[in-house]
Amino acid sequence: MHRFKDLEIWKQSRKFCSEIYLVTTNFPESEKFGLTNQLRRASVSVPSNIAEGCSRSSNKDFSRFLEIAIGSIYEIETQLLIALDLGYINQIKLDELSMTIDRITKMTSKFRSTLK
């Protein structure tokens, strides 16, 4: 088992989750139960799955939770592109968030490969 609070991927994904919450506060009220909720849930899922994976007794199980976290990251990326299409965020903000997404994805994938 790993201590999730010591993992850089958990720290970075937790910080990113807070960024998503801040960004979505500017979304229209009509998106409260739509895109806002979807983005927030997916962003919470990333550090949550990393933490849950840490509790597993095998690297195979932990690896599966990291795979789910990566899936949530891709979900967030898609939803941010939709937010751009709808004019809820601008290209500069998307680029900034995309850089963080890329960093977290690479870190998680690399860490996952060490578990095999």
Secondary structure, DSSP 8 states (H G I E B T S, - for coil): ---GGG-HHHHHHHHHHHHHHHHHTTS-GGGTTTHHHHHHHHHHHHHHHHHHHHT-SSHHHHHHHHHHHHHHHHHHHHHHHHHHHTTSS-HHHHHHHHHHHHHHHHHHHHHHHHT-
